[in-house]
Amino acid sequence: MARLDTKLDSQLDSLLDSLVKRKVTQWIRSDIRALSAYTVPDPGKLIKLDAMENPYTWPDELVTEWLEILKHIPVNRYPDPNANDLKAALRSNMNVPSNMDLMLGNGSDEIIQIILMAVSGTDRVVLSPQPSFVMYNLIATYAGLKYVGVPITNNFELDMDAMKQAVKQHRPAVIFFAYPNNPTGNFFKRQDILEILEISDGLVVIDEAYHAFANCSFLEDLNEYDNLLVMRTLSKMGLAGLRLGLLAGHKKWLSEFNKIRLPYNINALTQKSTEFALNHGAIFSEQTRNICNDRDQMFDKLNKIEGITAYPSSANFILFRTPKGQSNIVFETLKSKGILIKNLGSADKLLSDCLRVTIGTPEENKRFLGVLSGIIWTHTL
Ligand SMILES: *Cc1c(COP(=O)(O)O)cnc(C)c1O
């Protein structure tokens, strides 16, 4: 009897599978069905130099103080829907112009989603230079918008003729500039961005995800342009696990976006923990300074490895090129030796043979450089 049961169970399973499959085809948008999910590799025990995280945790006494605060958070209650205390702390910490509004997101990814949901419509276009942060393209697609990527030049600058032509042709509802750009690490010329701001009818979002390492900003320009928004995140500076992004801009824009934002998108633990972290900002500034110094050393050392070209970076990662056709073997060998970085070799024509490494602790960087020099030696010389 048991065997018959098993057989029946498996027939029922496959019947359910085919029924569900039919419904999925009927109801899920065809453009969504055609996508593959954005996957993040499981790092296991690998040294994680793939996602621009800050490698440092907090000193023990700070952790103790933090836990004391967490202890008193009433998790049975909804969080403050407007996160007012946290916003005040962010405003003063980041020098947001006092006449501008702030909106918070569950990471800046959620802010991109909110902006794009608000402008979504037939024939609406989202534009960004390419290669750049992949979420602009992905979220545009999820929100039912058309995405246009304008290739940057060989030296990673904006191709201004192509940009101006694309802006004229597509009249994008939103243009995203990652500043500095991910994955290339450089700033586009400020003057070029201002020129695009001038000729654009739609919104221009400056994504300052790497501001902690870069110190150049468009925040002060918010008062000069009616179509400018500035976005930041706390992820790269050391709070990736808490998920907090922010958008600064004119209240007439932000009050519209705020209607789409789900009421309790920033949870109570994130609100209190981020506020606590901002009150101990000196630790983060010190970590950030160390990461910048280590980045500059890593840049010099990478360029000393025969066959490797590293590109200057104003962020906490470095893009580098291997000898022709070697990026996959470099990536896989590093992985087999316990180090995970990002393989961009097939991401974009401009990035052939390119990999991106996040700056880790000095020990992690040393390990990475050691393994890398060994591989290059074995495979190309
Ligand atoms: C990492 C990154 C983000 C996403 O940040 P979250 O706040 O963690 O969602 C946004 N923009 C750029 C350019 C990034 O590199």
The ligand as an SDF file (V2000), in Angstrom:
LIG
                    3D

 15 15  0  0  0  0  0  0  0  0999 V2000
   25.4900   49.1510   -4.3370 C   0  0  0  0  0  0  0  0  0  0  0  0
   24.8550   50.2170   -5.1480 C   0  0  0  0  0  0  0  0  0  0  0  0
   23.5380   50.6250   -4.8960 C   0  0  0  0  0  0  0  0  0  0  0  0
   22.6030   49.8440   -3.9950 C   0  0  0  0  0  0  0  0  0  0  0  0
   22.6620   50.1470   -2.7210 O   0  0  0  0  0  0  0  0  0  0  0  0
   21.6420   49.5760   -1.6300 P   0  0  0  0  0  0  0  0  0  0  0  0
   21.3460   50.7790   -0.8300 O   0  0  0  0  0  0  0  0  0  0  0  0
   22.3980   48.5310   -0.9090 O   0  0  0  0  0  0  0  0  0  0  0  0
   20.4040   49.0500   -2.3180 O   0  0  0  0  0  0  0  0  0  0  0  0
   23.0210   51.6900   -5.6030 C   0  0  0  0  0  0  0  0  0  0  0  0
   23.7500   52.2950   -6.5610 N   0  0  0  0  0  0  0  0  0  0  0  0
   25.0110   51.9170   -6.8510 C   0  0  0  0  0  0  0  0  0  0  0  0
   25.7610   52.6350   -7.9120 C   0  0  0  0  0  0  0  0  0  0  0  0
   25.5880   50.8610   -6.1650 C   0  0  0  0  0  0  0  0  0  0  0  0
   26.8320   50.4560   -6.4970 O   0  0  0  0  0  0  0  0  0  0  0  0
  1  2  1  0
  2  3  1  0
  2 14  2  0
  3  4  1  0
  3 10  2  0
  4  5  1  0
  5  6  1  0
  6  7  2  0
  6  8  1  0
  6  9  1  0
 10 11  1  0
 11 12  2  0
 12 13  1  0
 12 14  1  0
 14 15  1  0
M  END
$$$$
